[in-house]
Amino acid sequence: MFVSLAIIILLGFAFRGIMTRLKLPGLLGFLLAGLLLGPFVLDLISPDLLDGSAVLRKIALVVILIRAGLAIDIRDLKRVGRPAILLGFVPAVLEIAIALVTGPLVFGFSLMDSALLGCALAAVSPAVVIPGILRLMESADAKRKQLLQMVMAGATVDNVVVVTIFSVLLTISAGGEIGLGSVLDIPIAVLTGVLAGAGIGLLACLTFRKIQMRDTVKAVIILGIAFFVVGLEELLAGILPFSSLLAVVALASIINARMDVLARRLSGKFAKVWIGAEMVLFVLVGAMVDVCQVASNGPGALLVIAAALLMRWLGVAVSTLKTPLSASDRLFSGLANTPKASLQAVLGALPLTAGLASGPIILSVCVLSIVLLAPAGAIAMDVYGQKLLRRDRELIGQKGRPT
């Protein structure tokens, strides 16, 4: 197993470096390394490591959600207002809705499998969007920063919404029954998750104020609490609907609301943890991909991805109606909602791990969406964002010239 780990790390970061030099997201390098090393190509990864991949992917998801929670600023959401809230759920809901149509038509899925496919595809990637937004913010004026904050806040809330819906649907799917009680489980799981996460977050803030400790220790404690919360969902299964993933986000966002300076420092700590988690996540997801399965489902997968992307862009347009945003700003918002990566890697593999018959196809569609939309969205967002900033500077320069 240790030899497999060594090969994964060395080859993964080597491929990441190649992708970075090609101006492509580094995660594609990890994905390609996993594809080559996996059982469907070179078969160089230890079976013991592959058997534990579900746990490792769950750990990566927890790190993603902690980072998302630490980035959610309630004040930013209030400042940006309605568009940020709408961007957090309207595009995702429309993507899930179109999957309910295309899933049965293209793959013969049930409505439940189609909903899982839609959720797995729906989330925009914070791993691609947020770094790109932060780069643009360095040279943006106050008005443009408001647009960028809106996009970043919307992307963060979008992830929370999608993960919550997906986790509840997967739980229902594993049970095999859908009734009124199952439908009521969704709001109950959301409520209990938010309340539990908020309560634990307040307790963590009180502890951090009373007891002096290094930021690294605080980060480890938060990670440990998050793992406990995830395990709590398993203990409460069949007793009380509980969304542990939403609780993790609520926990981190309360820390941001109550101790924003600490939240920024912790965000830096978890950004370093994410370097290793990202590598493990995408390499192991790549290893699960059956190339023949992807090839056979390619045309259908492209149709589903294209339909979902069009619905997301429509959702962005609807969310930004009756706002002072210009047509250029709204176009940028659509481009910034294009990248797919982190959550597609995590969520796309969960139906397969759960033993659902639709699992291999859902994973294939998600991997194809990463390969196509992660680089396309990142490049389009950066190029068009820089164009908007140059236009702003030119307009400011013209206004400052004597007449």
Buried (B, 14 or more C-beta within 10 A) or exposed (E): EEEBEEBBBEBBBEBBEBBEEEEBBBBBBBBBBBBBBBEBBEEBBBEEBBEEBBEBBBBBBBBBBBBBBBBBBEEBBEEBEBBBBBBBBBBBBBBBBBBBBBBBEBBEBBEBBBBBBBBBBBBBBBBBBBEBBEBBBEEBEEEBBBBBBBBBBBBBBBBBBBBBBBBBBBBBBEEEEBEEEBEEBBEBBBBBBBEBBBBBBBEBBEEBEEEEEEEEEBBBBBBEBBBEBBEBBEEBEEEEBBBBBBBBBBBBBBBBBBBEEBBEBBBEBBEEBBEEBBBBBBBBBBBBBBEEBBEEBEEBBBBBBEBBBEBBBBBBBEBBEEBEBEEEBBBBBBBBBBBBBBBBBBBBBBBBBBEBEBBBBBBBBBBBBBBBBBBBBBBBBBEBBEEBBEEBEEEEEEEEEEE
